[in-house]
Amino acid sequence: MNSLFDKLESKPQPLAGLKVHDAVNWFYRVQEINRRTSQKNKKDYLDLVLADRSGRMTAKVWDNVDTLHKLLQPGNVYRISGEVDAFNGKMQLKITRARPLEPNDNSCRPEDFDEQPPFDSEALRTDLYAMLDENLADPHLRQLVQLFKEEHGAVFSQAYGAQKIHHAFAGGLLQHTHALLRLVLAVSPFYGLDTELLLIGALFHDIGKTAEFKTQPALETTMAGGLLGHLVISLTIFLEMQKRIPGFPEPLSLRIQHLIVAHHGEKEFGSPEVPKTREAYVLHILDLLDSRLSIFSEQLKTGDGQKLFSEFNQALGTRILLDK
């Protein structure tokens, strides 16, 4: 069936290459979609996140809301027409038309919508395990790392570090964990801390995020993630592995468990316990440091270059200076 889309000549338009005022007519995956009501005119609109292999972009639907809300489903790919504009210093796509994929859409390939880490994940993963291999002497901990590599290595390398706030991209969990290991090696000797304990705590502290939410074909919380959260899932993964290592010392196990359950720092932020050892406190601080600086980096990368300060950032509780 011929349509407006078939009459328009278009070439691939990856999201990462779009600029303000660009006319768009290409294929994108709907990663998220929410129906909202405008505070200004009380009319409903659609708030979306589109994705392809190059990255993500927010999008809005202001007209034909009912029709497009019924059509657009998270995880599916559509041919989308619209125009790129800017709002609060960030690009977004104003969608005017959309249609599902059709059998003759030969230019649309499934791999175009598999998000890739924005760095060499193989090199980063190799360096992460090298740090552990060079700095772990305890045989029980070395066995633990081996089990981790065998059973969680693949998904760990591709997982998001969070759904929205920090490291919210493919490979984000790997990047965040790698950064924590480097920070541990820099800080732990200065304060005379148990470096091996901290390295294992950093490795396992967020591994539950691999089961807390899924990103393919759409970003959403799993039942386990919604009912348990990643701290409990991380603890469960560690305990299950630890039980398969003969003679694993109970005091060591308890200290690692404490690192996992206390790394959010405060009960009001989801930690079942607050840090009660120096290592647990340091892991919390380093985790907070890396996550907050990731937010700063994202703001500096996506902020409006014509403005001196960003819009208010909820996670940081302030606006940040955009003058680099």
JOVENKA-V606928 format. One record per residue. N is the residue number from 1. RES is the residue in one letter. SS is DSSP state (A for helix, B for strand, O for the rest). PHI is phi in whole degrees, -180 to 180 (NA if undefined). Layout:
n = [N:N]
res = [RES:RES]
ss = [SS:SS]
phi = [PHI:PHI]
This chain:
n = [1:2:3:4:5:6:7:8:9:10:11:12:13:14:15:16:17:18:19:20:21:22:23:24:25:26:27:28:29:30:31:32:33:34:35:36:37:38:39:40:41:42:43:44:45:46:47:48:49:50:51:52:53:54:55:56:57:58:59:60:61:62:63:64:65:66:67:68:69:70:71:72:73:74:75:76:77:78:79:80:81:82:83:84:85:86:87:88:89:90:91:92:93:94:95:96:97:98:99:100:101:102:103:104:105:106:107:108:109:110:111:112:113:114:115:116:117:118:119:120:121:122:123:124:125:126:127:128:129:130:131:132:133:134:135:136:137:138:139:140:141:142:143:144:145:146:147:148:149:150:151:152:153:154:155:156:157:158:159:160:161:162:163:164:165:166:167:168:169:170:171:172:173:174:175:176:177:178:179:180:181:182:183:184:185:186:187:188:189:190:191:192:193:194:195:196:197:198:199:200:201:202:203:204:205:206:207:208:209:210:211:212:213:214:215:216:217:218:219:220:221:222:223:224:225:226:227:228:229:230:231:232:233:234:235:236:237:238:239:240:241:242:243:244:245:246:247:248:249:250:251:252:253:254:255:256:257:258:259:260:261:262:263:264:265:266:267:268:269:270:271:272:273:274:275:276:277:278:279:280:281:282:283:284:285:286:287:288:289:290:291:292:293:294:295:296:297:298:299:300:301:302:303:304:305:306:307:308:309:310:311:312:313:314:315:316:317:318:319:320:321:322:323:324]
res = [M:N:S:L:F:D:K:L:E:S:K:P:Q:P:L:A:G:L:K:V:H:D:A:V:N:W:F:Y:R:V:Q:E:I:N:R:R:T:S:Q:K:N:K:K:D:Y:L:D:L:V:L:A:D:R:S:G:R:M:T:A:K:V:W:D:N:V:D:T:L:H:K:L:L:Q:P:G:N:V:Y:R:I:S:G:E:V:D:A:F:N:G:K:M:Q:L:K:I:T:R:A:R:P:L:E:P:N:D:N:S:C:R:P:E:D:F:D:E:Q:P:P:F:D:S:E:A:L:R:T:D:L:Y:A:M:L:D:E:N:L:A:D:P:H:L:R:Q:L:V:Q:L:F:K:E:E:H:G:A:V:F:S:Q:A:Y:G:A:Q:K:I:H:H:A:F:A:G:G:L:L:Q:H:T:H:A:L:L:R:L:V:L:A:V:S:P:F:Y:G:L:D:T:E:L:L:L:I:G:A:L:F:H:D:I:G:K:T:A:E:F:K:T:Q:P:A:L:E:T:T:M:A:G:G:L:L:G:H:L:V:I:S:L:T:I:F:L:E:M:Q:K:R:I:P:G:F:P:E:P:L:S:L:R:I:Q:H:L:I:V:A:H:H:G:E:K:E:F:G:S:P:E:V:P:K:T:R:E:A:Y:V:L:H:I:L:D:L:L:D:S:R:L:S:I:F:S:E:Q:L:K:T:G:D:G:Q:K:L:F:S:E:F:N:Q:A:L:G:T:R:I:L:L:D:K]
ss = [O:O:O:A:A:A:A:O:O:O:O:O:O:O:A:A:A:O:O:O:O:O:B:B:B:B:B:B:B:B:B:B:B:B:B:B:B:O:O:O:O:O:O:B:B:B:B:B:B:B:B:B:O:O:B:B:B:B:B:B:B:O:O:O:A:A:A:A:A:A:A:O:O:O:O:O:B:B:B:B:B:B:B:B:B:B:B:O:O:B:B:B:B:B:B:B:B:B:B:B:O:O:O:O:O:O:O:O:O:A:A:A:A:O:O:O:O:O:O:O:A:A:A:A:A:A:A:A:A:A:A:A:A:A:A:O:O:O:A:A:A:A:A:A:A:A:A:A:A:A:A:A:A:A:A:A:A:A:O:O:O:O:O:O:O:O:O:O:O:O:O:A:A:A:A:A:A:A:A:A:A:A:A:A:A:A:A:A:A:A:A:O:O:O:A:A:A:A:A:A:A:A:A:A:O:O:O:O:A:A:A:A:B:B:O:O:O:O:O:B:B:O:A:A:A:A:A:O:O:A:A:A:A:A:A:A:A:A:A:A:A:A:O:O:O:O:O:O:O:A:A:A:A:A:A:A:A:A:A:A:A:O:O:O:O:O:A:A:A:O:O:O:O:O:O:O:O:A:A:A:A:A:A:A:A:A:A:A:A:A:A:A:A:A:A:A:A:A:A:A:A:A:O:O:O:O:O:O:B:O:O:O:B:O:O:O:O:B:O:O:B:O:O:O]
phi = [NA:-73:-148:-56:-64:-71:-83:-92:-79:-146:-116:-52:-128:-60:-58:-65:-98:-75:-130:-57:82:-66:-84:-118:-155:-154:-96:-145:-92:-82:-87:-141:-150:-137:-95:-132:-118:-68:-70:-75:-118:64:-96:-75:-145:-108:-112:-125:-122:-100:-144:-146:-66:-85:153:-136:-153:-74:-146:-133:-121:-105:-119:53:-62:-61:-63:-74:-66:-71:-78:-81:-125:-57:96:-95:-103:-135:-88:-121:-119:173:-140:-83:-130:-126:-141:53:82:-121:-73:-149:-103:-89:-84:-109:-144:-158:-146:-69:-64:-123:-55:-92:-81:-70:-80:-98:-111:-55:-67:-68:-114:-90:-65:-111:-58:-82:-162:-78:-67:-65:-66:-68:-64:-61:-68:-60:-70:-66:-60:-68:-63:-79:-119:-110:-106:-61:-63:-67:-71:-67:-64:-62:-64:-63:-63:-59:-62:-70:-104:-130:-59:-67:-69:-60:-72:-104:-69:-70:-84:-167:-78:-141:-75:-143:50:-89:-160:-57:87:-62:-67:-62:-62:-64:-67:-60:-63:-64:-61:-64:-66:-60:-66:-82:-92:-57:-64:-62:-104:66:-92:-81:-64:-64:-62:-67:-62:-68:-60:-66:-65:-96:-61:-118:-61:-64:-67:-67:-116:-73:-149:-117:-115:-122:-80:-137:-80:-159:-75:-81:-62:-62:-65:-71:-90:-115:85:-74:-66:-66:-66:-60:-61:-63:-61:-62:-63:-64:-70:-60:-65:-92:-107:-57:73:-62:-64:-62:-60:-66:-59:-64:-67:-68:-58:-66:-59:-68:-78:-106:-74:-81:89:-134:-62:-68:-102:104:-79:-61:-138:-87:-59:-122:-130:-61:-64:-65:-67:-65:-61:-60:-66:-67:-62:-65:-59:-68:-67:-68:-69:-64:-66:-57:-61:-66:-63:-67:-78:-106:-68:-69:-65:-90:-108:-80:-124:-75:-69:-60:-102:-63:-67:-88:75:-164:-95:-117:-70:-96:-73:-79]
